[in-house]
Amino acid sequence: MEELNTDVLVIGSGLAGLLSALEAERAGLRVLIVGKFAIGMGTNTSLANGAFTVSNSHFSKEDHLQATLESGKGLNQARRVKAFVEKGPDAIRKLKDYGVPVLEKRMGYIVDRPEGSSQLPGCLLIKPLVERLKDSSVKLLPGLIIFDLVVEEGKALGAFGFLKDGKPCLIQSRAVILSAGGAGAIYRRNDNQRSILGDGYTLALRAGLPVFDLEFVQFYPFVLGEPRLSCFLLYPPIQKK
Ligand SMILES: Cc1cc2nc3c(=O)[nH]c(=O)nc-3n(C[C@H](O)[C@H](O)[C@H](O)COP(=O)(O)OP(=O)(O)OC[C@H]3O[C@@H](n4cnc5c(N)ncnc54)[C@H](O)[C@@H]3O)c2cc1C
């Protein structure tokens, strides 16, 4: 079996994995990032609309907090919502630092998509991050599927996977960042990329980690998912202010 060694293994190359890998490298660590396809591709991030609700000059942190708690109908964990609201502006600054083109909008930011561009906003979001990774010391291992974590005395110290050619491999690491996404795939009808199955949650459960709030998945009403009607687009009503 092929064996690899690194300080930090990042499982998943969507937005969470790409940013984690860049930040871990910035901290001086040896990083290996893996994904099921080409790094950044086949991810939900690459499909996304690239709209972020974050406080800005028109939308205060207090308003963001209030709006999020209200849409959560009192079920949100206020502590987490507060942390999310607090950290939002920094996350946007970080994206800009890494070269992601973002524009301020009324209640947040959107990925700046040039008029007439055929690329999805999510692809425009990923491109500069992948370019940064390619210029860094981070090792990229595309086409690898992780099927189990190595856990010793409660610590994740690597993972087992299948390489592109189907051969098994063992990756030993001092730390593992699980950024495999995909909770929407718990539902039979969802708008995930087909390969994003939520298998990261299985890896976590098998490693003894607790998972929570998996039922809170947002479904954007984009298509009517009935047999023979799969192309009927649904748009939410536009509210005029
Ligand atoms: C159609 C659509 C539109 C959206 N629009 C927006 C929007 O406008 N704004 C917004 O904030 N959010 C939006 N979202 C949600 C957003 O895209 C996701 O929440 C976000 O991209 C998740 O990022 P991630 O890095 O966690 O996971 P993903 O981008 O899904 O990446 C998961 C990665 O994990 C890898 N992986 C998974 N399992 C394994 C395994 N076993 N072994 C190896 N690798 C594995 C995959 O190959 C992939 O690289 C949208 C989602 C969809 C589907």
The ligand as an SDF file (V2000), in Angstrom:
LIG
                    3D

 53 58  0  0  0  0  0  0  0  0999 V2000
  -26.7730   25.0090   -6.2410 C   0  0  0  0  0  0  0  0  0  0  0  0
  -26.1510   25.5710   -4.9890 C   0  0  0  0  0  0  0  0  0  0  0  0
  -26.0870   26.9650   -4.8030 C   0  0  0  0  0  0  0  0  0  0  0  0
  -25.5410   27.4870   -3.6360 C   0  0  0  0  0  0  0  0  0  0  0  0
  -25.4360   28.8510   -3.4840 N   0  0  0  0  0  0  0  0  0  0  0  0
  -24.8750   29.3890   -2.3630 C   0  0  0  0  0  0  0  0  0  0  0  0
  -24.7160   30.8020   -2.1960 C   0  0  0  0  0  0  0  0  0  0  0  0
  -25.0550   31.6070   -3.0580 O   0  0  0  0  0  0  0  0  0  0  0  0
  -24.1560   31.2490   -1.0440 N   0  0  0  0  0  0  0  0  0  0  0  0
  -23.7240   30.3980   -0.0590 C   0  0  0  0  0  0  0  0  0  0  0  0
  -23.2120   30.8750    0.9650 O   0  0  0  0  0  0  0  0  0  0  0  0
  -23.8470   29.0500   -0.1940 N   0  0  0  0  0  0  0  0  0  0  0  0
  -24.4040   28.5430   -1.3150 C   0  0  0  0  0  0  0  0  0  0  0  0
  -24.5190   27.1710   -1.4570 N   0  0  0  0  0  0  0  0  0  0  0  0
  -24.0020   26.3190   -0.3850 C   0  0  0  0  0  0  0  0  0  0  0  0
  -22.4760   26.2480   -0.5120 C   0  0  0  0  0  0  0  0  0  0  0  0
  -22.1360   25.9820   -1.8530 O   0  0  0  0  0  0  0  0  0  0  0  0
  -21.9150   25.1420    0.3750 C   0  0  0  0  0  0  0  0  0  0  0  0
  -22.3800   25.3150    1.6950 O   0  0  0  0  0  0  0  0  0  0  0  0
  -20.3890   25.2160    0.3870 C   0  0  0  0  0  0  0  0  0  0  0  0
  -19.8800   25.3240   -0.9190 O   0  0  0  0  0  0  0  0  0  0  0  0
  -19.8330   23.9740    1.0450 C   0  0  0  0  0  0  0  0  0  0  0  0
  -18.4360   24.0440    0.9250 O   0  0  0  0  0  0  0  0  0  0  0  0
  -17.5560   22.8480    1.4770 P   0  0  0  0  0  0  0  0  0  0  0  0
  -16.1340   23.2210    1.2320 O   0  0  0  0  0  0  0  0  0  0  0  0
  -17.9710   22.5410    2.8670 O   0  0  0  0  0  0  0  0  0  0  0  0
  -18.0030   21.5630    0.6030 O   0  0  0  0  0  0  0  0  0  0  0  0
  -17.9610   21.2740   -0.9750 P   0  0  0  0  0  0  0  0  0  0  0  0
  -17.7530   22.5130   -1.7740 O   0  0  0  0  0  0  0  0  0  0  0  0
  -19.1590   20.4540   -1.2950 O   0  0  0  0  0  0  0  0  0  0  0  0
  -16.6620   20.3630   -1.1180 O   0  0  0  0  0  0  0  0  0  0  0  0
  -16.6120   19.0630   -0.5800 C   0  0  0  0  0  0  0  0  0  0  0  0
  -15.2600   18.4540   -0.9330 C   0  0  0  0  0  0  0  0  0  0  0  0
  -15.0730   17.2660   -0.1900 O   0  0  0  0  0  0  0  0  0  0  0  0
  -14.6030   16.2230   -1.0590 C   0  0  0  0  0  0  0  0  0  0  0  0
  -14.9870   14.9420   -0.4620 N   0  0  0  0  0  0  0  0  0  0  0  0
  -16.1990   14.5650    0.0240 C   0  0  0  0  0  0  0  0  0  0  0  0
  -16.1370   13.3120    0.5010 N   0  0  0  0  0  0  0  0  0  0  0  0
  -14.8570   12.8920    0.3000 C   0  0  0  0  0  0  0  0  0  0  0  0
  -14.1660   11.6710    0.5410 C   0  0  0  0  0  0  0  0  0  0  0  0
  -14.7940   10.6160    1.1140 N   0  0  0  0  0  0  0  0  0  0  0  0
  -12.8460   11.5740    0.1580 N   0  0  0  0  0  0  0  0  0  0  0  0
  -12.2190   12.6250   -0.4380 C   0  0  0  0  0  0  0  0  0  0  0  0
  -12.8130   13.8170   -0.6730 N   0  0  0  0  0  0  0  0  0  0  0  0
  -14.1200   13.9260   -0.3200 C   0  0  0  0  0  0  0  0  0  0  0  0
  -15.2730   16.5270   -2.3850 C   0  0  0  0  0  0  0  0  0  0  0  0
  -14.6370   15.8730   -3.4750 O   0  0  0  0  0  0  0  0  0  0  0  0
  -15.1140   18.0450   -2.4190 C   0  0  0  0  0  0  0  0  0  0  0  0
  -13.8100   18.3630   -2.8660 O   0  0  0  0  0  0  0  0  0  0  0  0
  -25.0530   26.6210   -2.6300 C   0  0  0  0  0  0  0  0  0  0  0  0
  -25.0970   25.2220   -2.8140 C   0  0  0  0  0  0  0  0  0  0  0  0
  -25.6320   24.6960   -3.9810 C   0  0  0  0  0  0  0  0  0  0  0  0
  -25.6440   23.2000   -4.1510 C   0  0  0  0  0  0  0  0  0  0  0  0
  1  2  1  0
  2  3  1  0
  2 52  2  0
  3  4  2  0
  4  5  1  0
  4 50  1  0
  5  6  2  0
  6  7  1  0
  6 13  1  0
  7  8  2  0
  7  9  1  0
  9 10  1  0
 10 11  2  0
 10 12  1  0
 12 13  2  0
 13 14  1  0
 14 15  1  0
 14 50  1  0
 15 16  1  0
 16 17  1  0
 16 18  1  0
 18 19  1  0
 18 20  1  0
 20 21  1  0
 20 22  1  0
 22 23  1  0
 23 24  1  0
 24 25  2  0
 24 26  1  0
 24 27  1  0
 27 28  1  0
 28 29  2  0
 28 30  1  0
 28 31  1  0
 31 32  1  0
 32 33  1  0
 33 34  1  0
 33 48  1  0
 34 35  1  0
 35 36  1  0
 35 46  1  0
 36 37  1  0
 36 45  1  0
 37 38  2  0
 38 39  1  0
 39 40  1  0
 39 45  2  0
 40 41  1  0
 40 42  2  0
 42 43  1  0
 43 44  2  0
 44 45  1  0
 46 47  1  0
 46 48  1  0
 48 49  1  0
 50 51  2  0
 51 52  1  0
 52 53  1  0
M  END
$$$$
